């Protein structure tokens, strides 16, 4: 569960000491919202699909698991596409947010207050240089840009393409076109990894 980063002095262990809880559909990991910048990097490996928020806006998300197993690119608890992984994986156990604050998943087994054999993560609400990521300060701006890219699409041009744990994910099949929608359509070939 993500919480707002606070003043606590935190350290990060080593992913090698963990059985990839953050990549496991059985732990509730299914999808993550994505930004326009990410489409080109992830469409070859992951399905880019849409969900509809409370106000019925189409939100692009990346499917990370089928809800029953690990991410298809996690073999022996190691990422096999490390350089092409989505931003959510690159920043974990931290998360950017619409309020431009940084959140942390304190349920991550590698978050600790012990200094020995760990990497400094945060102190006084500031990240160590190792965990810095440009997205933390500009997430809101990029989120809004992503929202407006798809705000013009009609809901009836979407069709359900997969349902995972009673949650529907949609593909766009209307006439509007953009490079992002092309990445989305190409990425749907990856759905076969999630059945």
Secondary structure, DSSP 8 states (H G I E B T S, - for coil): -EEE--S--EEE--GGGS--GGGBGGGT--EEE--GGGHHHHTTTS-EEEEE-TT--EEEEEE---SSSB-TTEETTEETTGGG--HHHHHTTEEE-TTS-EEEETTSTTEES--TT-EEEEETTEE-GGG--THHHHHHHHHHHHHHHHTTS-GGGEEEEEEETTEEEEEE-SS---HHHHHHHHHGGGGGGG-
